[in-house]
Amino acid sequence: MDPPVTLSLLVVASETPDQMADRRRRSGQASHETFAGTLRQLDDGVALTETNCVTGTDLSEADLARHDGILYAGSPIQMHEDTPEVRAAAAFAAMAFASGTPSFGSCAGLQIATAAAGGTTRARPEGLEAGFARGIVALADHPMLAGRPCSWDAPAMHSAEVDRPAPGTTVVARTPDTPVEAAEIRCGPGVHWGVQYHPELALWEIADALESKADTLVAQGMAEDEAAAKAFARTVRTLDADPSRRDLAWQIGVGAEVLDRRRRGREIVNFLAHLRGR
């Protein structure tokens, strides 16, 4: 059997230098760096380069068109705010759409593409969605979700969401609290597959994020106190090290769609398969 065709992928960071430094102190790597690691785990036929859409890039539309795919990592960027970083991210995504290169984004990536295509985002009325998005359901038969069951959970950590989808958007999944959990956005010659959750994250990364947001979880009434929030995070971290711990999986209510690396990354696997089938 012939080896798979190598895909040329551009991994796009959307963290500021300070945000990258903070995440590296906490987790060892910036968000786009762990995203790149996940891509290599899921598919050994990828060649990766990196850029940052909020600090400025010297890449042109023609440069983007040379890649098979563009993937946006998550970040704390708030696309409903008017900041230089937000404007830079939207301008980059508009250029990506114009290049015609297919793109995929998780969390902030979906919001960046939405803003670039003419939609809007907002602060999430319910506050932080932390740990896992529960009870995601598909609204359309879409190749991004191929292989997902009728309802599933996924790692999630976000305080903003899509408010008004851009023209050319098909919403393909939602939860009761998050009306746009997954969507396809068509803008000009470009198409973006995006999810509000995090198929790229390992469970230890979710544990790190929960620990860093322990005070917020308490303030939102999601944990009795910081000790309880950090105990939940420790359970998630233990499951990362040993997914066979059925007792812990039962206690926090997660199954194979969360615990299995490839099933957790289903949307990314499907996007890479889509690129190879073009």
N, C-alpha and C positions, 0 to 999 in steps of 0.2 A: 504494500500500500504506500502510495506517495505521501510524504510529509505534508501537513497543511501549508498553504501559501502563507508566507509571513505578512502580517498586517502592519502597516505603518500607522501608529497611533500617536496623537498629540494629547498629552495629559495636561489639563489646564488648572492651575491653582487659582483660588480667589481669596486667599488670606493675605493680609498685610504682613510686612516683615515682623512686626511685633506679635501678631497673632500666630505666625509660624513659630517664632521663638517660644511663645508660651506653650504651644502644643508639643514642641520638641522637648521642653522641660518636663511636661506632664506625661507624654506618651512615647517619647523617643524619636518621633518623626512628625513632620507636618502632614496635613490631611492628604495632599496630592501624592506624598511619598508612600503612605500606606495604601492609597488607591492604586498606585503603580505596582506595589507588591502584590495586591490582590489580582490584578490583571495577569501578572506572571504566573501566579498560582493556578488561575483558571484556564490559562491558554499559554502554552510554551512557544507558540508561533507568533509572538508579537514583538515589534521593535518600537520602543518608546522614546519619545522626546518630551520635554516639558516647557511650559511657558506660564506666565502669570498674567491674568486678565485685569488685575486691579492696580498693578504697579507700572504698567506700561510694557509694551512688547514691540519689537522691531519687525515682527512678522507681517507680511502683506497678504492680501486676499489670495494672490497666486501661491504664496507659501502654504497657506492653509489647504488649498485645493490639491496639493501634492500628497496629502495624507489620505489614508483610507477612512479614518474616523477621528473624531475629536471627542474627548471625554472630560467633563467638568467634575472636579471633586467638590465635596461639601466645604462649608466655611461659615463663620458667624456673620457674613455680610447681610445687611438688611436692605433689600432692593426697594422697599417703600420709602427709604430715606433719600434725601438729595445730598449726596456727597461726591467728591471727586472719584472715589473708588467705585461707587455705584454707576456713575456715568461711564467710567472706563470699562467696567464689566459689560454693560449693555452695548457699548460701541463694539467691543470685541465680538460679542455674540452676534451682532448684526452683520459684522464682516464674515463670521463663520457661516451664517445663513447664505450670504451672498456668494460665498465660495462654492456652494453646492455640496460640501463635504458633510456627510451624515454625522450627527452628534448625539451624545448621551450625557445626561446629567442627573446626579442625585442631590436631593435637598436644595441647597443654594443653586445648583446647576439648573434645576427646573425653573427656579424663580428668575435666574439671569436670562434664560432663553425666553421666558414669558415676557419680561420687561422689554427685551430687544425686539420682540415681534409685535408689541403694541398692547400687551395686557398689563395688569396691575397686581401687586402683592400687598399684603397688610400684616400687621402684627396679629398673631393668632388670638382670637377672643378668649379662648379657654386657657391661654398661657402656654407654657412649655409642654410639648408632647415628648415625654422622656422614657427612654428604655426601649419600648416597642410600640409600633402601631398595631392595634388589635382589630381583628375582624375586617381586614381589607377585602373588598369584593370587586370583581371585574364588572364593568358596565358595557364592555364591547369585546368581541373576539379579535385580539390583536396579537401579532407575533411576538411582541415584547413580553407578553405574559404566558407564552406557550409553556405548558407543563405545570403551571400553577393550579392548585385545587380551587374549588368554588369560593373558598374563603381561606385567608392565610394571615399570619402575623409576620412582621419584619422589624429589624432594628430601626429605631427612629430617635431623633434628637433635634427638635426645631421649635423656634418660637415665632416663626412667620410662615405664611402660606400664600398660595395663589388666591387672589380675590376675584378678579375678572379675567378669565382666560383670554388670550390673544385671539384675534381673527385667525382662522386656519387651525384652531385647536380642536382635537377630539379627546375628551376626557375618557379614559379607559378603566379607571379604578378609583374607588373612594372608600372612606369609612364614615360612620355617622358624624364624627367630629371634624373630619377633614374632607371637604368636597372634591379636592383634586389630589389624589394620592399618586396617580400615574396619568400621563397624557402624551399624545403625539402632537407636535406643533409643526405646521408647514408654513414656511415664510419664504417667498421668492423661490429660488431653486433648491433651497435647503429644507431638511427635515430633522427634527430633534425628538428623541425619545427621552422622557424625563420621569423621575419618580420622586416623591416627597420624602420617602424613607431611604434607608442606607443599605442596599444590597452589597456594597463593597466593604462594610465594616466587619471586622472580627469582633467577637463578643468581649474580648478584653478592652477594646476601644470604647465600647458602650459602657463598660464598667468604669473606665477612666472618666468618661464624660459625666456619668451619674455622680461619681465622687466629687467632681469639680462643681457640680450644681446642687450639692446636698442642701444648701441653705434655701435655694429656690424651690426645691421639692417640698421642704417643710412649709415655706410661705404659701405654697399653692395647696396645702393640705394633702399632698400625696404621700407624705411620710410623717409619722408622729414627731420625730426629732431627727437630728443629723445622724445619730447613731443608727437609727432604723434605716435611713437612706443609704448609709454606707454598708450596712449589713446586706441590703438588697444587692448593692454593687458587688460585694464579695461573692454572693451566690452566682451572679452572672459571670464573674471572673473564674470561679471554680468550674462552671460549665464550659467555659472556653478551654480550660486545661483538660477536662474530662467530660465530653458530651454524653457519655454513657450513664451519667448520674441521673437515673430516672426519678429519683426522689426529689432532687432539686428542680428538674424540669417540670415536674408536677406542681411543686410548690409555687413556682412563678408562672406556670401556665404556658409553657412553650413546647413546641414539637419539632419534628424533623425539618420543617421549612425554615426554622431559625437555627437549629443545631448543626445541620449538615452544611458544610462550606459551599458545596456546589449548588445545592438547592437554595441556600440563602442568597447566592449570587445569580439566581436564575435570569434576571433581566439583563445583566451584563453578558452572560453566556449567550443569550438569545440575540443581543445586539451584535456581538462578534460573529455569530453564525450568519446574521443578516448581511454583514459586510462581506463575508466570504461568498455569499450567494448572489451578490449584485452582478 
